[in-house]
Amino acid sequence: MEPISQPSQPLDAVFAALADPTRRAILSRLTRGEASVSELVEPFAISQPAISKHLKVLERAGLIERDVDRQRRPARLKADPMAAAVTWLEEFRRFWQGNFDQLDDVLQDLKREEGIRHE
């Protein structure tokens, strides 16, 4: 098995942004389309400035982009940086899958040995 590569700074920013449940909820909401700060604040018991801070973190991580549309700044999901995170996590899935396959082989061998002893 090849060593698992270390995350780069952009990937670090993605994981840091995804670490917060409010930011994950905002991203989930944005999968349905762009939204303003006032639209995003509705389901949360936090202030608009707090939502704006979360949006800045998401924007720095490259997970959203914001446009100026008259007086509002709608946020829009930009999922490409998450693809890098998924790719990085996929390396761990392959690692664990290999370990589970080995464990399954050992268990099958033990079952066969146990069956031979009881015959």
C-alpha positions in Angstrom: 0.0 0.0 0.0 1.3 3.4 -1.0 1.7 6.0 1.8 -1.3 8.3 2.1 -0.4 11.7 0.9 -0.5 14.7 3.1 -3.2 17.3 2.6 -2.2 20.5 0.9 -3.1 23.9 2.3 -6.3 24.3 0.2 -7.4 20.8 1.4 -6.7 21.9 5.0 -9.0 24.9 4.5 -11.7 22.6 3.1 -11.5 20.3 6.0 -11.4 23.2 8.5 -14.5 24.7 6.8 -16.3 21.3 6.9 -15.5 20.8 10.6 -18.3 23.1 11.6 -21.9 21.8 11.6 -23.3 25.2 10.8 -21.1 25.5 7.7 -22.0 22.0 6.6 -25.7 23.0 6.9 -25.1 26.1 4.9 -23.5 24.0 2.2 -26.4 21.6 2.2 -28.8 24.4 1.8 -26.8 25.8 -1.1 -27.2 22.5 -3.0 -30.7 23.7 -3.7 -29.5 27.0 -5.2 -28.0 30.3 -4.3 -29.1 32.2 -1.2 -28.6 35.5 0.5 -27.4 35.9 4.1 -30.9 36.7 5.2 -32.2 33.5 3.6 -29.4 31.4 5.1 -29.9 32.8 8.6 -33.5 31.6 8.8 -33.0 28.0 10.1 -30.3 29.0 12.6 -30.5 30.6 16.0 -27.6 32.9 15.2 -27.2 36.4 13.9 -26.6 37.6 10.4 -23.0 38.7 11.2 -22.3 35.1 12.5 -23.6 33.6 9.3 -21.5 36.1 7.3 -18.4 34.9 9.2 -19.3 31.3 8.3 -19.7 32.4 4.7 -16.2 34.0 4.7 -14.7 30.8 5.9 -16.5 28.9 3.2 -15.4 31.4 0.6 -11.8 31.3 1.7 -11.9 27.5 1.4 -13.2 27.9 -2.1 -16.5 26.1 -1.3 -18.7 29.0 -2.2 -18.6 32.1 -4.3 -20.5 35.3 -3.8 -21.7 37.8 -6.3 -23.0 41.4 -5.8 -26.5 41.5 -7.0 -27.8 45.0 -6.2 -28.0 45.2 -2.5 -27.6 41.5 -1.7 -24.6 39.2 -2.1 -26.0 35.7 -2.9 -23.8 32.8 -2.1 -23.5 29.9 -4.5 -22.0 26.4 -3.9 -18.7 25.6 -5.5 -18.2 21.9 -5.0 -14.9 21.4 -6.8 -12.7 21.8 -3.7 -14.8 19.0 -2.0 -13.8 16.6 -4.8 -10.2 16.9 -3.6 -11.3 16.1 -0.1 -13.2 13.1 -1.3 -10.2 11.9 -3.3 -8.0 12.2 -0.3 -10.5 10.3 1.9 -10.8 7.6 -0.8 -7.2 6.6 -0.1 -8.3 5.7 3.5 -11.3 3.8 2.2 -9.0 1.7 0.1 -6.7 1.2 3.1 -9.6 0.1 5.4 -11.2 -2.1 2.7 -7.8 -3.9 2.3 -7.7 -4.5 6.1 -11.3 -5.7 6.1 -10.6 -8.1 3.2 -7.6 -9.5 5.1 -9.7 -9.9 8.3 -12.4 -11.6 6.3 -9.8 -14.1 4.9 -8.6 -14.9 8.5 -12.2 -15.4 9.6 -13.0 -17.7 6.7 -9.8 -19.7 7.5 -10.8 -20.0 11.2 -14.3 -21.2 10.2 -12.8 -23.8 7.9 -10.5 -25.0 10.6 -13.4 -25.1 13.1 -15.5 -27.1 10.6 -12.7 -29.6 10.1 -12.3 -30.1 13.9 -16.0 -30.9 14.3 -16.3 -33.4 11.5 
